[in-house]
Amino acid sequence: MFIATGTYRIERGEDTNDYGDGVDIPKQVFERIPLALTEKVRRQAGADNFTRERIVLGRGRPGVNISEGDRLFSEQTNEQFVVTVVNRDDGVPVMASDTTFECSRTTPDRKVAL
């Protein structure tokens, strides 16, 4: 069970331009979706040092319709995120677990913010 940290608008969509390149053409598919987002720092061991990576972990109700590549927009703070990984455990319906995902903070022009 999760406690939502806010409500989010979910957008998705892609098309190709005249050169055949993929271009984001986001269309709103859901709004007022309660999600819990938490920012963490992940340490990864390298050959001769540790690197730190800032990630955002998310959690939603079981069966929430969220996919890799979706864009999330906070309805309270206008922060923007892009979903990079979605983990689902579609076990027994009575014992369904929350949907978890990772995402990256983005800027209005859809570039990943470091």
Protein Blocks (a to p, Z undefined) as FASTA:
>chain_A
ZZdfbdcdddedddddfkopacdddddfbghiacdddddddddddfkbccdddddddddd
ehiacdehiacddfklopacddfbdcdddbdfkloccdddddddddfkopacZZ
